[in-house]
Amino acid sequence: MELLRDRIARFIADEGHRTNIDVHDDRPEVAAITLRARGQQIWVSVSEDDETFYVVAAMHELPSWARDERQNAALLLELQESMKAVKFYPSHDRAGVVSAVEQFSSSPEEFMQHFWKLVALVRESGASAVARILDRTESKAAAEKFIDGFMRGSQ
């Protein structure tokens, strides 16, 4: 019988994308399938123990000047409240934002039927999060520059 991860990877490959399967070291039943969609890396997490639960995620890189952890964490929580289906996390190296969707499906076939919509959702929501972070960072920098200039002028 074909493993779930191989079925999902074959489906993605049949759609014209190269895939790579990384099996979790401590839990061999859990795997991440990676692919590139429009130049962006996407991860699909699957478990051989549960054919109904999937996670689709994308990492969105931030420029170095926009990596304020405290400011970004608050904004990501704000975004998560407004986009209930999407979870946002800082990347492990803090260089970006991960947007992820957890999907429960009645079967792998149902998941595959909705797969590209889920990819579009994590890509678009992540791009929106990055845009909001950049806007807020630029606004904060402009305000600090104004205050600094004002303080220098009043001395």
C-alpha positions in Angstrom: 0.0 0.0 0.0 1.3 3.4 -0.9 2.2 5.7 2.0 0.2 8.9 2.4 3.3 11.1 2.0 4.1 9.4 -1.3 0.5 9.8 -2.5 0.5 13.5 -1.7 3.9 14.0 -3.2 2.9 12.2 -6.4 -0.2 14.4 -6.7 1.9 17.5 -6.4 4.5 16.1 -8.9 1.6 15.3 -11.3 0.7 19.0 -11.1 4.2 19.9 -12.4 6.1 20.6 -9.1 9.2 18.9 -7.8 8.8 17.6 -4.3 11.1 16.5 -1.5 10.0 14.4 1.4 11.6 14.9 4.8 10.7 12.2 7.4 10.8 13.4 11.0 13.8 11.7 12.8 12.0 10.9 16.1 8.6 10.1 14.5 9.0 8.3 11.2 5.2 8.4 10.6 5.4 12.2 10.3 6.8 13.8 7.1 7.1 17.2 5.5 6.7 17.4 1.8 8.3 20.5 0.3 7.7 22.1 -3.0 8.2 25.5 -4.7 5.1 27.4 -5.9 5.8 30.6 -7.8 9.3 30.8 -6.3 8.2 30.3 -2.7 8.8 27.2 -0.6 5.7 25.4 0.7 5.6 22.7 3.3 2.9 20.1 3.6 2.9 18.1 6.9 1.3 14.7 6.9 1.1 11.8 9.3 0.7 8.2 8.3 -1.3 7.7 11.6 -3.9 10.3 10.6 -5.1 10.6 7.0 -7.5 13.4 8.0 -5.2 16.1 9.3 -2.8 18.1 7.2 -0.8 21.4 7.6 0.1 23.6 4.7 2.7 26.3 5.4 4.8 28.9 3.7 7.8 31.0 4.9 7.9 34.7 4.0 11.2 36.4 4.5 11.5 39.8 6.0 14.2 42.4 5.3 16.7 42.7 8.1 15.4 46.2 9.1 11.9 44.8 9.7 12.8 42.0 12.2 11.7 43.6 15.4 10.5 40.5 17.4 8.3 42.4 19.9 6.6 44.6 17.4 6.1 41.7 14.9 4.8 39.3 17.6 2.0 41.8 18.5 1.1 42.3 14.9 1.1 38.6 14.1 -1.4 38.1 17.0 -3.5 40.9 15.7 -3.5 39.3 12.2 -4.3 35.9 13.6 -7.4 37.2 15.3 -8.6 38.7 12.0 -7.7 35.7 9.8 -9.1 32.9 12.0 -8.1 30.0 9.6 -4.5 31.1 9.4 -1.8 30.7 12.0 1.2 33.0 12.0 4.6 32.3 13.6 8.0 33.9 13.5 10.4 31.6 11.6 12.9 29.7 13.6 15.8 32.0 12.6 13.5 35.1 13.1 14.2 36.1 9.5 10.6 35.8 8.5 7.0 34.9 9.1 5.5 31.5 8.6 1.8 31.4 7.6 0.1 28.0 8.1 -3.3 26.4 7.7 -4.4 23.3 9.5 -6.8 21.3 7.4 -9.1 18.4 8.5 -10.4 16.4 5.5 -12.5 13.3 5.3 -9.9 11.7 3.0 -6.6 12.4 1.2 -8.6 12.9 -2.0 -10.6 15.6 -0.4 -7.4 17.3 0.8 -5.9 17.1 -2.6 -9.1 18.6 -4.1 -8.5 21.7 -1.9 -4.7 21.7 -1.9 -4.1 24.6 -4.3 -6.7 26.8 -2.5 -4.8 26.2 0.7 -1.5 27.0 -0.9 -3.0 30.2 -2.2 -4.3 31.0 1.2 -1.0 30.6 3.0 0.8 32.6 0.3 -1.6 35.5 0.2 -2.1 35.7 4.0 1.7 35.6 4.5 2.2 38.3 1.9 -0.4 40.4 3.7 1.4 39.9 7.0 4.7 40.9 5.5 3.1 44.0 4.0 1.6 45.0 7.4 4.9 44.4 9.1 6.8 46.6 6.6 4.1 49.3 6.8 4.3 49.4 10.6 8.1 49.3 10.7 8.4 52.1 8.1 5.8 54.2 10.1 7.7 53.6 13.3 11.0 54.6 11.7 9.4 57.7 10.3 7.9 58.7 13.6 11.3 58.1 15.4 13.1 60.2 12.8 10.5 63.0 13.2 10.8 63.0 17.0 14.6 62.9 16.8 14.6 65.9 14.4 12.1 67.7 16.6 14.1 67.1 19.7 17.3 68.4 18.1 15.5 71.5 16.8 14.2 72.3 20.3 17.6 72.2 22.0 
